[in-house]
Amino acid sequence: MTREIVSPAPTAETTCSVVVGIPAYNEEATIEDIVTEAHAYVDDVIVVDDGSSDRTAALARTAGATVVEHGQNRGYGSALQTIFTEADERDVDHLAILDADGQHDPSDLARIVEAQHSTGASVVIGSRFAPGSESDAPLYRRFGLSVINTLTNFGLQLAYATPRISDTQSGFRIYDADAIATMSQSETLGEGMDASIDILFEAAEAGHEIVEAPINITYDVQDANTHNPVVQGLVLLVNIFSRVYNERRLG
């Protein structure tokens, strides 16, 4: 089930392990600052360097991150799978995922950690569209997201009667130990950007509660996501309908 919340004032105080996972590919311009800022709010930072050809791994280590390196570029979903596996093996209580390009504000970590503590939800999505959020997303991207959100929610509701999620494509999410275990053991997470959709279906199938909390996000960063929104949207749409078809056929 899902519900949208406006979380209380942020606090960095936690009583159990909170780890940030960062999938990274050629992010030497930003990774050091992201790791350093994230460390102020969590116990450890895991960076999965997905076959970078630059100094991403070295700079992440310098900033104090635990770095796992893929020998070659395997895709966003594969990097996430590695993060989930690492977190599960380390018995992490809360795993937050951040983008490496600087679009996410690490100070929002306190807010989504508190949201998970206060609600007990297995998954908290940092939403660009929840009350109290701030985003400078361009109009064309907002339109594309609205289409994908509508179709994703249709698929989730059809397969699992899941309530609406306002930001199905947010990469800023936090998972509790149960959700971490689910994702680390999953055999159906895609290797690419469509893994964000797969995770929602996996969470719904496992019965994990999902809530949303407001975050701040900026697109005015160097080397922001440059994936063609049309191509990326088509990939996501194919994945959505494939998941729905398989769930209905096997259900």
N, C-alpha and C positions, 0 to 999 in steps of 0.2 A: 504494500500500500504506500501511497505517497501523500505528503501534506506539505504545505509551504509555511515557513515560520519566519518571523522577524526575531532574530536572536537578541539576547540581552547584551549589555556592554561587554566588549571583548576583555578577556583575561588570559594571561599567559600561564597561569598556575595550573599544573596538572599533577595527578597522583599516580600516573602509570606511564608506560612508554609511549611516546608520540614521535613518529618518524615521518619525514618528508621523502617522497620518491620523485625524482626528476628524470624523465626520459630526455636525452640530449643527443643532438646530431649537429656537429659543426657550430657550436654555440660559444666559442671562445670569447666573443665580445661581451657576453652577459653572464656566463655561468658562475664566475667567481663572486660577483655581487649577489646573485640570487642565493647561492649557498650560504654566504656570510649573513645575509639578512634573515634567511629561514632559520638559521641556528639560534637566533634570539628567541624563538618561540617553540622549539622542539628539542628532543633529546639527541637526534642524529639525522643526518641527511644521506640518502642513498642516491647516487647518480648512476644511471645506466648509460654509458657512452655507446651509442649505436653505430659503431664503425666510423667514427669521425676521422677526417683527414687533417684536422687542425689540433690545437692544444687543449681541447675541451677537457679531456681526462686529466691532464697534468694540472690545469688550473683548478679543477674541481677538488683534486687532492690537496692542493696548496691551501684552499679555503677550508679544508677540514672535512670534506665529504668522504664517505665510503664509496669507492668507485668500482663498478662492475663493467667490464668492457666486452662488447660483442666484436668478434674478429672482422665482421663485415656488416654493412647496413642491412638490417632485417625488417625495419619498419616500426612505427609507433606502437602498434599492438604487441609486437614481440618484446619491445622494451618494457612495456607495462607488465607483461607476463613475467619477465625476469624480476621486476620490482616486487610483484606479489609473491613470487616464490621466495625471494630473499627475506621479505617481511614475515612470511609464514614460518620459515625455518628459524627466525630469530624471536618468534612468539611476540611480535609487536602487537600492542593493544589498539593503536590508532595509526593508520597510514594515510597521509595526505599526499595527493598528487598535484604537482605544480608544473607549469610549462617553463621551459628554460630560456625563452626569448624575452622575458621581462614584461609580458602582458599582464601577468598576475601580480598582485601586491602581496608580498609575504606577510605583511601586518594583518591581513585578513585571516591568517591561520588561526589566530586566537579566537576569532569569531566562529569559525566552523568547528573548531575543537570544542568550544563551549556549547555549540548547538548539538553536537553529538552527545556530550555529557548530559545536557538538560533534557533531551528527548529520548535518549536510548536507541535512536535509529541506527541501523547497521550502515547506512550510506547517507552522507550529507553532500548534496550538490551545491557548490557555490554558484548561485544563479545571477546572471546579468539582468534578469527581468523581475526579480523579487523586490518587494517594497524596500526601499533604503539602498538599493544598488546604484552604482554609477558606471556608465559605459559610454565611450565615444565611438561605438561601432558605426561605420558608414551605413547609409540607407540601404545600399544594395545587399550588404551582409545581413542586416536586420530582416530584410525581405526573405532572403534565402533561408535564414534560421527559422523564420516563422513557418515556412513551407515544410522544412524538415521536422520541426517540432510537431506540427499538426499530424504529419504522416507517422512519425514515431509513436506519438500518443495513441493514434488510431490502432496501430499494430499492438501496442502493449495492452490497450483496453480490450481488443478483440481476443487476444491470446490469454490474458490473465486478469481482466477487469481491473487493471491498475489505474488509480486516479491520475489526473493530468500532471505532467511535469512541465514547468515553464521554460526550462533551459536544458534540453536533452543533449546538447552538444558541448556543454561546459567541460573543460578538461580539469577544472579545479574541484576535486572531490576528496572526501575523506571516508575511509572504510574502517569498521571495527574488526576484531579478530575473526568473527564468524564470516564476514564478507571477504576478508583477506583469504581465508581458507577456501571459500567457494571459488574465487577467481584464480587462485594458484593451482587448483586442481582441474580447472575448466579445460576442455579439449576443443572448444568451439570459438575461442576468441580469435578474431581476425588479426593478421599481422600488420595491417595498415590503420588508417584513421577511422575506419568503420568499427574498430574495436570499442569505441565509445558507445555504439549502439548495442553491440554484443553484451557489454557489461550490464546494461540496463535490463536486457532480457534474462541474463543469467541471474541477476539479483531478484527479478520478479519471479522467476521459476523457483528459486530457492526460498521464496517467502520473506525476503529481507525488506524491512521497512525503509523507505527513502523519504527524506525531507529535504527542503531547500532553504538556504540562507543567503542573504545578500552579500555580494562582493563588489569590489571596484576593479575594472579592467580597462586597459588602455591599448589602442591599436597604433599609437604614435610611438613605435619603438623601431629600432634598426632591425632589419631582417625578420620582420613579423611573418606569420604564416603566409606563404606565397602560393599555396596550393590553389589551382584554378577552381573557383567556387562552383562552376557548372559541373566540371568533371568530378569534383569531390562530392557534390550533391547527388549526382547520378550513382556513384559508388554506394553512397549511403542508402539511397532509395532501393537499389537492388538488394542490399543486405537486409533492409527492413522487410521487404516482401518475401524474401527467402526465409527469414526467421519465422514470420507469421505462417507461411505455407507449411513449414516443417512442424511447427508447434501444433497447428490444426490437424495435420495428417497423423501425427503421433499421439495427439491428445485423446 
